[in-house]
Structure formats: C-alpha cells, structure tokens
Amino acid sequence: MQDFLVAIADPVRRGALSIIWDGGEHCVCELMAKLGVTQSRMSRHMKALKLAGIVVDRRDAQWVRYRRNTDLPDEYNAIIEAVLNAEQHDKRNVA
C-alpha cells in the first residue's frame, strides 16, 4: 500500500494516470508532450507507476507503451478514480 500511495502522490504521475486511465496505450513521448516534462523524467515516473503495479508496459520496436494494469485490485482502482475525480473537481473550482 505504501508504494501505491507514494506512486500516486506525485502530480506528474497523477497527470500520466489521468491520460492512461482512458483505457488506451500511451508512449512516453506522448505523455511527456502532454505533461511538459523531459523524456528521462517521464520515464522515471512511469517506472515508479510500473513498480507500484499501477501500469504495465509493452515494448513496440523502440517505443514503450503504457496502459493501466487491468489486474489492479478493485480497491486500488477506486482510490485512483477518486483521486483523479478530486483533482478534476479542484481544477474546475480554480478556473
């Protein structure tokens, strides 16, 4: 649980999750472009999410594509959904 909570605490990782949580596969280059971070920083963040079991990856030639881990327990999925919804709520109330 500790690794899971640490993994979703970072704003860049939450940003990546908000993109990945659509159910599709996304490469690091897409995530870094959308989140405005460098390739090395994005790769480190994705590694943390992978080590926590939140995402899985697939190598496609020189690309690594990430997607949500469909084997993640329902309780963990519920936490991620709640965090992402709360973050969207906060963004709407600030704007």
HELIX and SHEET records of a PDB file:
HELIX    1   1 GLN A    2  ALA A    9  1                                   8    
HELIX    2   2 PRO A   11  ILE A   20  1                                  10    
HELIX    3   3 VAL A   28  LEU A   35  1                                   8    
HELIX    4   4 GLN A   39  LEU A   51  1                                  13    
HELIX    5   5 ASP A   74  VAL A   94  1                                  21    
SHEET    1   A 3 HIS A  26  CYS A  27  0                                        
SHEET    2   A 3 TRP A  63  ARG A  68 -1                                        
SHEET    3   A 3 VAL A  55  ASP A  60 -1                                        
END                                                                             
